[in-house]
Amino acid sequence: MNWAIIAVGFLVPIAVGVPTRLQPLLVGFAWPIIVAIGALLYVQFHPAAANDPNAALAIPFAALFSLAGGVPGGVLGWIIKLRRASRT
């Protein structure tokens, strides 16, 4: 599961930042914030997670694993975007 979070965090800045005007590095840093908010909402509103005292640990761990993939993905997306811009 952790590798899936890292892989998605790696691919999101490339998929969102390269074809649009958004900067991939900013998307790479914003993605963990979105993941943390999603994990927070899941823990707050899901009935099984609300009774689990360890569910609050899911929020920082999901965000950290997403950040571990989002930053390198943002750097790679930035490099791809620079190379595409220099070709034209």
PDB file of N, CA, C and O in Angstrom, chain B, residues numbered from 101:
ATOM      1  N   MET B 101       0.819  -1.195   0.000  1.00  0.00           N
ATOM      2  CA  MET B 101       0.000   0.000   0.000  1.00  0.00           C
ATOM      3  C   MET B 101       0.861   1.257   0.000  1.00  0.00           C
ATOM      4  O   MET B 101       0.532   2.240  -0.664  1.00  0.00           O
ATOM      5  N   ASN B 102       1.958   1.225   0.740  1.00  0.00           N
ATOM      6  CA  ASN B 102       2.822   2.401   0.793  1.00  0.00           C
ATOM      7  C   ASN B 102       3.446   2.701  -0.559  1.00  0.00           C
ATOM      8  O   ASN B 102       3.583   3.863  -0.943  1.00  0.00           O
ATOM      9  N   TRP B 103       3.827   1.646  -1.285  1.00  0.00           N
ATOM     10  CA  TRP B 103       4.418   1.865  -2.600  1.00  0.00           C
ATOM     11  C   TRP B 103       3.407   2.427  -3.575  1.00  0.00           C
ATOM     12  O   TRP B 103       3.769   3.188  -4.472  1.00  0.00           O
ATOM     13  N   ALA B 104       2.150   2.066  -3.417  1.00  0.00           N
ATOM     14  CA  ALA B 104       1.116   2.618  -4.286  1.00  0.00           C
ATOM     15  C   ALA B 104       0.941   4.115  -4.033  1.00  0.00           C
ATOM     16  O   ALA B 104       0.763   4.888  -4.974  1.00  0.00           O
ATOM     17  N   ILE B 105       0.993   4.520  -2.776  1.00  0.00           N
ATOM     18  CA  ILE B 105       0.880   5.944  -2.451  1.00  0.00           C
ATOM     19  C   ILE B 105       2.070   6.714  -3.023  1.00  0.00           C
ATOM     20  O   ILE B 105       1.905   7.815  -3.548  1.00  0.00           O
ATOM     21  N   ILE B 106       3.272   6.132  -2.920  1.00  0.00           N
ATOM     22  CA  ILE B 106       4.466   6.777  -3.468  1.00  0.00           C
ATOM     23  C   ILE B 106       4.374   6.864  -4.993  1.00  0.00           C
ATOM     24  O   ILE B 106       4.719   7.890  -5.579  1.00  0.00           O
ATOM     25  N   ALA B 107       3.910   5.790  -5.633  1.00  0.00           N
ATOM     26  CA  ALA B 107       3.815   5.782  -7.100  1.00  0.00           C
ATOM     27  C   ALA B 107       2.804   6.797  -7.600  1.00  0.00           C
ATOM     28  O   ALA B 107       3.063   7.501  -8.576  1.00  0.00           O
ATOM     29  N   VAL B 108       1.661   6.879  -6.949  1.00  0.00           N
ATOM     30  CA  VAL B 108       0.658   7.869  -7.359  1.00  0.00           C
ATOM     31  C   VAL B 108       1.185   9.275  -7.101  1.00  0.00           C
ATOM     32  O   VAL B 108       0.986  10.176  -7.916  1.00  0.00           O
ATOM     33  N   GLY B 109       1.860   9.462  -5.963  1.00  0.00           N
ATOM     34  CA  GLY B 109       2.454  10.763  -5.680  1.00  0.00           C
ATOM     35  C   GLY B 109       3.524  11.148  -6.687  1.00  0.00           C
ATOM     36  O   GLY B 109       3.744  12.334  -6.932  1.00  0.00           O
ATOM     37  N   PHE B 110       4.189  10.167  -7.272  1.00  0.00           N
ATOM     38  CA  PHE B 110       5.202  10.437  -8.291  1.00  0.00           C
ATOM     39  C   PHE B 110       4.557  10.805  -9.627  1.00  0.00           C
ATOM     40  O   PHE B 110       5.054  11.677 -10.339  1.00  0.00           O
ATOM     41  N   LEU B 111       3.461  10.148  -9.965  1.00  0.00           N
ATOM     42  CA  LEU B 111       2.854  10.347 -11.280  1.00  0.00           C
ATOM     43  C   LEU B 111       1.947  11.575 -11.364  1.00  0.00           C
ATOM     44  O   LEU B 111       1.794  12.147 -12.443  1.00  0.00           O
ATOM     45  N   VAL B 112       1.352  11.984 -10.265  1.00  0.00           N
ATOM     46  CA  VAL B 112       0.409  13.113 -10.302  1.00  0.00           C
ATOM     47  C   VAL B 112       1.076  14.415 -10.753  1.00  0.00           C
ATOM     48  O   VAL B 112       0.509  15.094 -11.609  1.00  0.00           O
ATOM     49  N   PRO B 113       2.244  14.805 -10.234  1.00  0.00           N
ATOM     50  CA  PRO B 113       2.839  16.057 -10.728  1.00  0.00           C
ATOM     51  C   PRO B 113       3.205  16.006 -12.207  1.00  0.00           C
ATOM     52  O   PRO B 113       3.141  17.024 -12.897  1.00  0.00           O
ATOM     53  N   ILE B 114       3.588  14.831 -12.698  1.00  0.00           N
ATOM     54  CA  ILE B 114       3.922  14.715 -14.117  1.00  0.00           C
ATOM     55  C   ILE B 114       2.661  14.796 -14.957  1.00  0.00           C
ATOM     56  O   ILE B 114       2.630  15.494 -15.970  1.00  0.00           O
ATOM     57  N   ALA B 115       1.623  14.087 -14.541  1.00  0.00           N
ATOM     58  CA  ALA B 115       0.388  14.051 -15.326  1.00  0.00           C
ATOM     59  C   ALA B 115      -0.361  15.377 -15.285  1.00  0.00           C
ATOM     60  O   ALA B 115      -1.023  15.739 -16.258  1.00  0.00           O
ATOM     61  N   VAL B 116      -0.270  16.101 -14.184  1.00  0.00           N
ATOM     62  CA  VAL B 116      -0.997  17.365 -14.068  1.00  0.00           C
ATOM     63  C   VAL B 116      -0.134  18.546 -14.493  1.00  0.00           C
ATOM     64  O   VAL B 116      -0.631  19.471 -15.137  1.00  0.00           O
ATOM     65  N   GLY B 117       1.140  18.531 -14.148  1.00  0.00           N
ATOM     66  CA  GLY B 117       1.985  19.697 -14.371  1.00  0.00           C
ATOM     67  C   GLY B 117       2.559  19.834 -15.756  1.00  0.00           C
ATOM     68  O   GLY B 117       2.757  20.954 -16.226  1.00  0.00           O
ATOM     69  N   VAL B 118       2.836  18.722 -16.435  1.00  0.00           N
ATOM     70  CA  VAL B 118       3.494  18.823 -17.734  1.00  0.00           C
ATOM     71  C   VAL B 118       2.548  19.315 -18.829  1.00  0.00           C
ATOM     72  O   VAL B 118       2.921  20.237 -19.554  1.00  0.00           O
ATOM     73  N   PRO B 119       1.342  18.755 -18.993  1.00  0.00           N
ATOM     74  CA  PRO B 119       0.501  19.244 -20.096  1.00  0.00           C
ATOM     75  C   PRO B 119      -0.236  20.555 -19.802  1.00  0.00           C
ATOM     76  O   PRO B 119      -0.802  21.143 -20.723  1.00  0.00           O
ATOM     77  N   THR B 120      -0.247  21.023 -18.576  1.00  0.00           N
ATOM     78  CA  THR B 120      -0.964  22.256 -18.248  1.00  0.00           C
ATOM     79  C   THR B 120       0.029  23.361 -17.934  1.00  0.00           C
ATOM     80  O   THR B 120       1.240  23.174 -18.052  1.00  0.00           O
ATOM     81  N   ARG B 121      -0.490  24.509 -17.534  1.00  0.00           N
ATOM     82  CA  ARG B 121       0.381  25.629 -17.184  1.00  0.00           C
ATOM     83  C   ARG B 121       0.847  25.580 -15.729  1.00  0.00           C
ATOM     84  O   ARG B 121       1.655  26.406 -15.304  1.00  0.00           O
ATOM     85  N   LEU B 122       0.341  24.617 -14.974  1.00  0.00           N
ATOM     86  CA  LEU B 122       0.763  24.484 -13.584  1.00  0.00           C
ATOM     87  C   LEU B 122       2.211  24.008 -13.510  1.00  0.00           C
ATOM     88  O   LEU B 122       2.659  23.230 -14.352  1.00  0.00           O
ATOM     89  N   GLN B 123       2.930  24.475 -12.511  1.00  0.00           N
ATOM     90  CA  GLN B 123       4.300  24.028 -12.331  1.00  0.00           C
ATOM     91  C   GLN B 123       4.311  22.669 -11.638  1.00  0.00           C
ATOM     92  O   GLN B 123       3.661  22.513 -10.604  1.00  0.00           O
ATOM     93  N   PRO B 124       5.022  21.690 -12.169  1.00  0.00           N
ATOM     94  CA  PRO B 124       5.039  20.357 -11.560  1.00  0.00           C
ATOM     95  C   PRO B 124       5.570  20.333 -10.133  1.00  0.00           C
ATOM     96  O   PRO B 124       5.108  19.532  -9.320  1.00  0.00           O
ATOM     97  N   LEU B 125       6.528  21.190  -9.816  1.00  0.00           N
ATOM     98  CA  LEU B 125       7.046  21.215  -8.444  1.00  0.00           C
ATOM     99  C   LEU B 125       5.984  21.682  -7.455  1.00  0.00           C
ATOM    100  O   LEU B 125       5.893  21.154  -6.346  1.00  0.00           O
ATOM    101  N   LEU B 126       5.190  22.656  -7.843  1.00  0.00           N
ATOM    102  CA  LEU B 126       4.115  23.108  -6.958  1.00  0.00           C
ATOM    103  C   LEU B 126       3.050  22.038  -6.794  1.00  0.00           C
ATOM    104  O   LEU B 126       2.504  21.860  -5.706  1.00  0.00           O
ATOM    105  N   VAL B 127       2.753  21.326  -7.876  1.00  0.00           N
ATOM    106  CA  VAL B 127       1.795  20.226  -7.782  1.00  0.00           C
ATOM    107  C   VAL B 127       2.365  19.120  -6.899  1.00  0.00           C
ATOM    108  O   VAL B 127       1.631  18.495  -6.133  1.00  0.00           O
ATOM    109  N   GLY B 128       3.672  18.878  -7.005  1.00  0.00           N
ATOM    110  CA  GLY B 128       4.317  17.856  -6.173  1.00  0.00           C
ATOM    111  C   GLY B 128       4.264  18.186  -4.694  1.00  0.00           C
ATOM    112  O   GLY B 128       4.166  17.282  -3.864  1.00  0.00           O
ATOM    113  N   PHE B 129       4.328  19.461  -4.350  1.00  0.00           N
ATOM    114  CA  PHE B 129       4.224  19.851  -2.945  1.00  0.00           C
ATOM    115  C   PHE B 129       2.778  19.981  -2.482  1.00  0.00           C
ATOM    116  O   PHE B 129       2.493  19.821  -1.295  1.00  0.00           O
ATOM    117  N   ALA B 130       1.865  20.269  -3.400  1.00  0.00           N
ATOM    118  CA  ALA B 130       0.453  20.408  -3.019  1.00  0.00           C
ATOM    119  C   ALA B 130      -0.244  19.059  -2.896  1.00  0.00           C
ATOM    120  O   ALA B 130      -1.219  18.933  -2.155  1.00  0.00           O
ATOM    121  N   TRP B 131       0.239  18.060  -3.605  1.00  0.00           N
ATOM    122  CA  TRP B 131      -0.404  16.745  -3.580  1.00  0.00           C
ATOM    123  C   TRP B 131      -0.440  16.138  -2.176  1.00  0.00           C
ATOM    124  O   TRP B 131      -1.484  15.603  -1.804  1.00  0.00           O
ATOM    125  N   PRO B 132       0.632  16.182  -1.367  1.00  0.00           N
ATOM    126  CA  PRO B 132       0.540  15.639  -0.005  1.00  0.00           C
ATOM    127  C   PRO B 132      -0.479  16.367   0.861  1.00  0.00           C
ATOM    128  O   PRO B 132      -1.079  15.756   1.745  1.00  0.00           O
ATOM    129  N   ILE B 133      -0.683  17.640   0.630  1.00  0.00           N
ATOM    130  CA  ILE B 133      -1.693  18.378   1.382  1.00  0.00           C
ATOM    131  C   ILE B 133      -3.086  17.854   1.029  1.00  0.00           C
ATOM    132  O   ILE B 133      -3.936  17.693   1.905  1.00  0.00           O
ATOM    133  N   ILE B 134      -3.309  17.593  -0.248  1.00  0.00           N
ATOM    134  CA  ILE B 134      -4.596  17.044  -0.677  1.00  0.00           C
ATOM    135  C   ILE B 134      -4.798  15.654  -0.101  1.00  0.00           C
ATOM    136  O   ILE B 134      -5.899  15.315   0.332  1.00  0.00           O
ATOM    137  N   VAL B 135      -3.744  14.842  -0.091  1.00  0.00           N
ATOM    138  CA  VAL B 135      -3.831  13.489   0.474  1.00  0.00           C
ATOM    139  C   VAL B 135      -4.105  13.553   1.977  1.00  0.00           C
ATOM    140  O   VAL B 135      -4.911  12.777   2.491  1.00  0.00           O
ATOM    141  N   ALA B 136      -3.441  14.473   2.685  1.00  0.00           N
ATOM    142  CA  ALA B 136      -3.659  14.594   4.129  1.00  0.00           C
ATOM    143  C   ALA B 136      -5.091  15.044   4.436  1.00  0.00           C
ATOM    144  O   ALA B 136      -5.698  14.552   5.388  1.00  0.00           O
ATOM    145  N   ILE B 137      -5.628  15.960   3.653  1.00  0.00           N
ATOM    146  CA  ILE B 137      -7.015  16.391   3.862  1.00  0.00           C
ATOM    147  C   ILE B 137      -7.970  15.245   3.582  1.00  0.00           C
ATOM    148  O   ILE B 137      -8.943  15.056   4.313  1.00  0.00           O
ATOM    149  N   GLY B 138      -7.704  14.474   2.526  1.00  0.00           N
ATOM    150  CA  GLY B 138      -8.539  13.314   2.227  1.00  0.00           C
ATOM    151  C   GLY B 138      -8.482  12.267   3.319  1.00  0.00           C
ATOM    152  O   GLY B 138      -9.508  11.689   3.676  1.00  0.00           O
ATOM    153  N   ALA B 139      -7.276  12.011   3.866  1.00  0.00           N
ATOM    154  CA  ALA B 139      -7.144  11.048   4.969  1.00  0.00           C
ATOM    155  C   ALA B 139      -7.843  11.575   6.218  1.00  0.00           C
ATOM    156  O   ALA B 139      -8.453  10.802   6.957  1.00  0.00           O
ATOM    157  N   LEU B 140      -7.761  12.871   6.460  1.00  0.00           N
ATOM    158  CA  LEU B 140      -8.443  13.462   7.613  1.00  0.00           C
ATOM    159  C   LEU B 140      -9.953  13.305   7.490  1.00  0.00           C
ATOM    160  O   LEU B 140     -10.622  12.953   8.462  1.00  0.00           O
ATOM    161  N   LEU B 141     -10.486  13.562   6.314  1.00  0.00           N
ATOM    162  CA  LEU B 141     -11.920  13.407   6.110  1.00  0.00           C
ATOM    163  C   LEU B 141     -12.337  11.942   6.237  1.00  0.00           C
ATOM    164  O   LEU B 141     -13.401  11.644   6.779  1.00  0.00           O
ATOM    165  N   TYR B 142     -11.511  11.039   5.745  1.00  0.00           N
ATOM    166  CA  TYR B 142     -11.820   9.614   5.862  1.00  0.00           C
ATOM    167  C   TYR B 142     -11.850   9.189   7.328  1.00  0.00           C
ATOM    168  O   TYR B 142     -12.754   8.469   7.750  1.00  0.00           O
ATOM    169  N   VAL B 143     -10.872   9.628   8.093  1.00  0.00           N
ATOM    170  CA  VAL B 143     -10.812   9.251   9.507  1.00  0.00           C
ATOM    171  C   VAL B 143     -11.972   9.867  10.282  1.00  0.00           C
ATOM    172  O   VAL B 143     -12.502   9.236  11.197  1.00  0.00           O
ATOM    173  N   GLN B 144     -12.368  11.067   9.939  1.00  0.00           N
ATOM    174  CA  GLN B 144     -13.433  11.734  10.675  1.00  0.00           C
ATOM    175  C   GLN B 144     -14.814  11.167  10.373  1.00  0.00           C
ATOM    176  O   GLN B 144     -15.664  11.105  11.262  1.00  0.00           O
ATOM    177  N   PHE B 145     -15.051  10.751   9.120  1.00  0.00           N
ATOM    178  CA  PHE B 145     -16.402  10.388   8.730  1.00  0.00           C
ATOM    179  C   PHE B 145     -16.636   8.900   8.523  1.00  0.00           C
ATOM    180  O   PHE B 145     -17.789   8.474   8.450  1.00  0.00           O
ATOM    181  N   HIS B 146     -15.600   8.108   8.428  1.00  0.00           N
ATOM    182  CA  HIS B 146     -15.796   6.674   8.239  1.00  0.00           C
ATOM    183  C   HIS B 146     -16.055   6.033   9.597  1.00  0.00           C
ATOM    184  O   HIS B 146     -15.270   6.238  10.523  1.00  0.00           O
ATOM    185  N   PRO B 147     -17.136   5.260   9.745  1.00  0.00           N
ATOM    186  CA  PRO B 147     -17.489   4.743  11.075  1.00  0.00           C
ATOM    187  C   PRO B 147     -16.463   3.762  11.645  1.00  0.00           C
ATOM    188  O   PRO B 147     -16.242   3.753  12.856  1.00  0.00           O
ATOM    189  N   ALA B 148     -15.839   2.944  10.815  1.00  0.00           N
ATOM    190  CA  ALA B 148     -14.859   1.988  11.347  1.00  0.00           C
ATOM    191  C   ALA B 148     -13.575   2.704  11.770  1.00  0.00           C
ATOM    192  O   ALA B 148     -12.945   2.319  12.755  1.00  0.00           O
ATOM    193  N   ALA B 149     -13.191   3.732  11.035  1.00  0.00           N
ATOM    194  CA  ALA B 149     -11.970   4.453  11.372  1.00  0.00           C
ATOM    195  C   ALA B 149     -12.161   5.383  12.565  1.00  0.00           C
ATOM    196  O   ALA B 149     -11.195   5.723  13.247  1.00  0.00           O
ATOM    197  N   ALA B 150     -13.389   5.792  12.818  1.00  0.00           N
ATOM    198  CA  ALA B 150     -13.640   6.709  13.925  1.00  0.00           C
ATOM    199  C   ALA B 150     -13.414   6.037  15.279  1.00  0.00           C
ATOM    200  O   ALA B 150     -13.045   6.709  16.242  1.00  0.00           O
ATOM    201  N   ASN B 151     -13.628   4.728  15.366  1.00  0.00           N
ATOM    202  CA  ASN B 151     -13.442   4.016  16.625  1.00  0.00           C
ATOM    203  C   ASN B 151     -12.021   3.503  16.821  1.00  0.00           C
ATOM    204  O   ASN B 151     -11.678   3.039  17.909  1.00  0.00           O
ATOM    205  N   ASP B 152     -11.200   3.579  15.796  1.00  0.00           N
ATOM    206  CA  ASP B 152      -9.833   3.075  15.875  1.00  0.00           C
ATOM    207  C   ASP B 152      -8.901   4.192  16.353  1.00  0.00           C
ATOM    208  O   ASP B 152      -8.798   5.225  15.691  1.00  0.00           O
ATOM    209  N   PRO B 153      -8.221   4.004  17.490  1.00  0.00           N
ATOM    210  CA  PRO B 153      -7.342   5.078  17.975  1.00  0.00           C
ATOM    211  C   PRO B 153      -6.100   5.271  17.106  1.00  0.00           C
ATOM    212  O   PRO B 153      -5.494   6.342  17.136  1.00  0.00           O
ATOM    213  N   ASN B 154      -5.715   4.270  16.343  1.00  0.00           N
ATOM    214  CA  ASN B 154      -4.541   4.401  15.484  1.00  0.00           C
ATOM    215  C   ASN B 154      -4.869   5.015  14.133  1.00  0.00           C
ATOM    216  O   ASN B 154      -3.968   5.231  13.322  1.00  0.00           O
ATOM    217  N   ALA B 155      -6.120   5.294  13.879  1.00  0.00           N
ATOM    218  CA  ALA B 155      -6.506   5.856  12.587  1.00  0.00           C
ATOM    219  C   ALA B 155      -5.939   7.260  12.393  1.00  0.00           C
ATOM    220  O   ALA B 155      -5.718   7.682  11.258  1.00  0.00           O
ATOM    221  N   ALA B 156      -5.705   7.974  13.464  1.00  0.00           N
ATOM    222  CA  ALA B 156      -5.142   9.320  13.335  1.00  0.00           C
ATOM    223  C   ALA B 156      -3.706   9.267  12.831  1.00  0.00           C
ATOM    224  O   ALA B 156      -3.209  10.254  12.289  1.00  0.00           O
ATOM    225  N   LEU B 157      -3.032   8.137  13.000  1.00  0.00           N
ATOM    226  CA  LEU B 157      -1.671   7.998  12.475  1.00  0.00           C
ATOM    227  C   LEU B 157      -1.653   7.875  10.959  1.00  0.00           C
ATOM    228  O   LEU B 157      -0.617   8.099  10.333  1.00  0.00           O
ATOM    229  N   ALA B 158      -2.781   7.526  10.367  1.00  0.00           N
ATOM    230  CA  ALA B 158      -2.838   7.372   8.915  1.00  0.00           C
ATOM    231  C   ALA B 158      -2.639   8.700   8.209  1.00  0.00           C
ATOM    232  O   ALA B 158      -2.136   8.725   7.086  1.00  0.00           O
ATOM    233  N   ILE B 159      -3.015   9.787   8.828  1.00  0.00           N
ATOM    234  CA  ILE B 159      -2.944  11.090   8.175  1.00  0.00           C
ATOM    235  C   ILE B 159      -1.492  11.502   7.908  1.00  0.00           C
ATOM    236  O   ILE B 159      -1.162  11.791   6.758  1.00  0.00           O
ATOM    237  N   PRO B 160      -0.612  11.542   8.913  1.00  0.00           N
ATOM    238  CA  PRO B 160       0.757  11.959   8.593  1.00  0.00           C
ATOM    239  C   PRO B 160       1.520  10.938   7.759  1.00  0.00           C
ATOM    240  O   PRO B 160       2.357  11.320   6.940  1.00  0.00           O
ATOM    241  N   PHE B 161       1.250   9.648   7.949  1.00  0.00           N
ATOM    242  CA  PHE B 161       1.971   8.658   7.170  1.00  0.00           C
ATOM    243  C   PHE B 161       1.566   8.694   5.711  1.00  0.00           C
ATOM    244  O   PHE B 161       2.425   8.574   4.838  1.00  0.00           O
ATOM    245  N   ALA B 162       0.285   8.855   5.421  1.00  0.00           N
ATOM    246  CA  ALA B 162      -0.159   8.962   4.027  1.00  0.00           C
ATOM    247  C   ALA B 162       0.430  10.210   3.380  1.00  0.00           C
ATOM    248  O   ALA B 162       0.833  10.177   2.218  1.00  0.00           O
ATOM    249  N   ALA B 163       0.480  11.298   4.121  1.00  0.00           N
ATOM    250  CA  ALA B 163       1.041  12.532   3.563  1.00  0.00           C
ATOM    251  C   ALA B 163       2.547  12.413   3.364  1.00  0.00           C
ATOM    252  O   ALA B 163       3.069  12.919   2.371  1.00  0.00           O
ATOM    253  N   LEU B 164       3.258  11.760   4.276  1.00  0.00           N
ATOM    254  CA  LEU B 164       4.706  11.604   4.124  1.00  0.00           C
ATOM    255  C   LEU B 164       5.055  10.714   2.941  1.00  0.00           C
ATOM    256  O   LEU B 164       5.971  11.021   2.178  1.00  0.00           O
ATOM    257  N   PHE B 165       4.326   9.613   2.787  1.00  0.00           N
ATOM    258  CA  PHE B 165       4.590   8.746   1.645  1.00  0.00           C
ATOM    259  C   PHE B 165       4.235   9.434   0.340  1.00  0.00           C
ATOM    260  O   PHE B 165       4.912   9.228  -0.668  1.00  0.00           O
ATOM    261  N   SER B 166       3.194  10.242   0.337  1.00  0.00           N
ATOM    262  CA  SER B 166       2.830  10.985  -0.855  1.00  0.00           C
ATOM    263  C   SER B 166       3.869  12.059  -1.162  1.00  0.00           C
ATOM    264  O   SER B 166       4.157  12.327  -2.328  1.00  0.00           O
ATOM    265  N   LEU B 167       4.428  12.669  -0.133  1.00  0.00           N
ATOM    266  CA  LEU B 167       5.487  13.658  -0.334  1.00  0.00           C
ATOM    267  C   LEU B 167       6.751  12.995  -0.859  1.00  0.00           C
ATOM    268  O   LEU B 167       7.474  13.582  -1.664  1.00  0.00           O
ATOM    269  N   ALA B 168       7.023  11.772  -0.408  1.00  0.00           N
ATOM    270  CA  ALA B 168       8.207  11.042  -0.873  1.00  0.00           C
ATOM    271  C   ALA B 168       8.122  10.748  -2.363  1.00  0.00           C
ATOM    272  O   ALA B 168       9.155  10.621  -3.021  1.00  0.00           O
ATOM    273  N   GLY B 169       6.935  10.639  -2.900  1.00  0.00           N
ATOM    274  CA  GLY B 169       6.786  10.447  -4.335  1.00  0.00           C
ATOM    275  C   GLY B 169       6.537  11.738  -5.081  1.00  0.00           C
ATOM    276  O   GLY B 169       6.919  11.860  -6.245  1.00  0.00           O
ATOM    277  N   GLY B 170       5.902  12.708  -4.436  1.00  0.00           N
ATOM    278  CA  GLY B 170       5.516  13.929  -5.113  1.00  0.00           C
ATOM    279  C   GLY B 170       6.677  14.847  -5.449  1.00  0.00           C
ATOM    280  O   GLY B 170       6.673  15.491  -6.498  1.00  0.00           O
ATOM    281  N   VAL B 171       7.657  14.914  -4.587  1.00  0.00           N
ATOM    282  CA  VAL B 171       8.783  15.819  -4.835  1.00  0.00           C
ATOM    283  C   VAL B 171       9.657  15.319  -5.988  1.00  0.00           C
ATOM    284  O   VAL B 171       9.967  16.106  -6.883  1.00  0.00           O
ATOM    285  N   PRO B 172      10.072  14.037  -6.008  1.00  0.00           N
ATOM    286  CA  PRO B 172      10.831  13.589  -7.185  1.00  0.00           C
ATOM    287  C   PRO B 172      10.015  13.634  -8.474  1.00  0.00           C
ATOM    288  O   PRO B 172      10.558  13.917  -9.542  1.00  0.00           O
ATOM    289  N   GLY B 173       8.720  13.358  -8.381  1.00  0.00           N
ATOM    290  CA  GLY B 173       7.866  13.473  -9.556  1.00  0.00           C
ATOM    291  C   GLY B 173       7.761  14.903 -10.039  1.00  0.00           C
ATOM    292  O   GLY B 173       7.713  15.154 -11.244  1.00  0.00           O
ATOM    293  N   GLY B 174       7.725  15.844  -9.107  1.00  0.00           N
ATOM    294  CA  GLY B 174       7.696  17.251  -9.483  1.00  0.00           C
ATOM    295  C   GLY B 174       8.983  17.701 -10.141  1.00  0.00           C
ATOM    296  O   GLY B 174       8.960  18.488 -11.088  1.00  0.00           O
ATOM    297  N   VAL B 175      10.110  17.204  -9.642  1.00  0.00           N
ATOM    298  CA  VAL B 175      11.400  17.548 -10.250  1.00  0.00           C
ATOM    299  C   VAL B 175      11.495  16.967 -11.660  1.00  0.00           C
ATOM    300  O   VAL B 175      11.928  17.651 -12.588  1.00  0.00           O
ATOM    301  N   LEU B 176      11.090  15.700 -11.820  1.00  0.00           N
ATOM    302  CA  LEU B 176      11.116  15.091 -13.144  1.00  0.00           C
ATOM    303  C   LEU B 176      10.145  15.794 -14.088  1.00  0.00           C
ATOM    304  O   LEU B 176      10.469  16.006 -15.257  1.00  0.00           O
ATOM    305  N   GLY B 177       8.971  16.153 -13.606  1.00  0.00           N
ATOM    306  CA  GLY B 177       8.021  16.899 -14.426  1.00  0.00           C
ATOM    307  C   GLY B 177       8.558  18.254 -14.827  1.00  0.00           C
ATOM    308  O   GLY B 177       8.315  18.714 -15.943  1.00  0.00           O
ATOM    309  N   TRP B 178       9.282  18.897 -13.936  1.00  0.00           N
ATOM    310  CA  TRP B 178       9.887  20.188 -14.236  1.00  0.00           C
ATOM    311  C   TRP B 178      10.946  20.045 -15.329  1.00  0.00           C
ATOM    312  O   TRP B 178      11.030  20.877 -16.232  1.00  0.00           O
ATOM    313  N   ILE B 179      11.754  18.987 -15.242  1.00  0.00           N
ATOM    314  CA  ILE B 179      12.776  18.742 -16.259  1.00  0.00           C
ATOM    315  C   ILE B 179      12.127  18.454 -17.609  1.00  0.00           C
ATOM    316  O   ILE B 179      12.571  18.966 -18.637  1.00  0.00           O
ATOM    317  N   ILE B 180      11.080  17.637 -17.605  1.00  0.00           N
ATOM    318  CA  ILE B 180      10.370  17.328 -18.859  1.00  0.00           C
ATOM    319  C   ILE B 180       9.772  18.601 -19.450  1.00  0.00           C
ATOM    320  O   ILE B 180       9.827  18.811 -20.662  1.00  0.00           O
ATOM    321  N   LYS B 181       9.210  19.435 -18.610  1.00  0.00           N
ATOM    322  CA  LYS B 181       8.591  20.679 -19.100  1.00  0.00           C
ATOM    323  C   LYS B 181       9.642  21.629 -19.677  1.00  0.00           C
ATOM    324  O   LYS B 181       9.394  22.280 -20.692  1.00  0.00           O
ATOM    325  N   LEU B 182      10.809  21.711 -19.043  1.00  0.00           N
ATOM    326  CA  LEU B 182      11.879  22.563 -19.570  1.00  0.00           C
ATOM    327  C   LEU B 182      12.386  22.050 -20.910  1.00  0.00           C
ATOM    328  O   LEU B 182      12.647  22.836 -21.822  1.00  0.00           O
ATOM    329  N   ARG B 183      12.523  20.753 -21.030  1.00  0.00           N
ATOM    330  CA  ARG B 183      13.004  20.188 -22.295  1.00  0.00           C
ATOM    331  C   ARG B 183      11.992  20.375 -23.417  1.00  0.00           C
ATOM    332  O   ARG B 183      12.367  20.624 -24.563  1.00  0.00           O
ATOM    333  N   ARG B 184      10.713  20.256 -23.088  1.00  0.00           N
ATOM    334  CA  ARG B 184       9.672  20.489 -24.110  1.00  0.00           C
ATOM    335  C   ARG B 184       9.646  21.953 -24.532  1.00  0.00           C
ATOM    336  O   ARG B 184       9.416  22.257 -25.703  1.00  0.00           O
ATOM    337  N   ALA B 185       9.881  22.863 -23.587  1.00  0.00           N
ATOM    338  CA  ALA B 185       9.856  24.286 -23.906  1.00  0.00           C
ATOM    339  C   ALA B 185      11.082  24.692 -24.726  1.00  0.00           C
ATOM    340  O   ALA B 185      10.987  25.589 -25.564  1.00  0.00           O
ATOM    341  N   SER B 186      12.218  24.056 -24.501  1.00  0.00           N
ATOM    342  CA  SER B 186      13.426  24.434 -25.227  1.00  0.00           C
ATOM    343  C   SER B 186      13.429  23.895 -26.658  1.00  0.00           C
ATOM    344  O   SER B 186      14.174  24.399 -27.498  1.00  0.00           O
ATOM    345  N   ARG B 187      12.615  22.884 -26.951  1.00  0.00           N
ATOM    346  CA  ARG B 187      12.531  22.333 -28.298  1.00  0.00           C
ATOM    347  C   ARG B 187      11.796  23.254 -29.247  1.00  0.00           C
ATOM    348  O   ARG B 187      12.072  23.255 -30.446  1.00  0.00           O
ATOM    349  N   THR B 188      10.871  24.030 -28.735  1.00  0.00           N
ATOM    350  CA  THR B 188      10.060  24.867 -29.638  1.00  0.00           C
ATOM    351  C   THR B 188      10.689  26.202 -29.898  1.00  0.00           C
ATOM    352  O   THR B 188      10.130  27.014 -30.634  1.00  0.00           O
TER     353      THR B 188
END
